[in-house]
Amino acid sequence: MKEHSPSDTTSGPAPDASGGARILLVEDDPDSLALMGQIVEGAGYEVTRVATGFQALAKAKASRYDLVLLDVMLPGVDGFEVCHRLRREPTTSEVPILLISAKGRDEDVETGMRVGATAYLLKPISRIDLLAAIQQHLVGPKGIA
């Protein structure tokens, strides 16, 4: 996995205890949604799974999440727009948003960071790298736990 973030460090796997963090997982591919959901839940996180950007926006307004895993290529409203809208909302403006995409061109990464992503992760993502990115950004530079 290749990750782009302001604090671009690589760490080990997620800790045994997730601290009960709540994660919103947004992925339109049913197989990827199921696999990533199992990986994240298996690490002890509470996961809400949705398949569209519209569902993500509705869930983020209705409930509090500690981190958002957000696919870029979504039907309807894409991940870039979802990220941009979440950053404009006072209740979600500081929540870490990890964009996940197979689109790895420099322009795509730059767009992701410009709309407010905390990090940009490239698919395919290994289990260890996914959990490491979650751990890093839950306890990252802004002190979010």
Helices and strands as residue ranges (DSSP letters): E 3-4, E 22-26, H 30-42, E 46-50, H 53-62, E 67-71, H 79-88, E 97-101, H 106-114, E 119-122, H 127-138
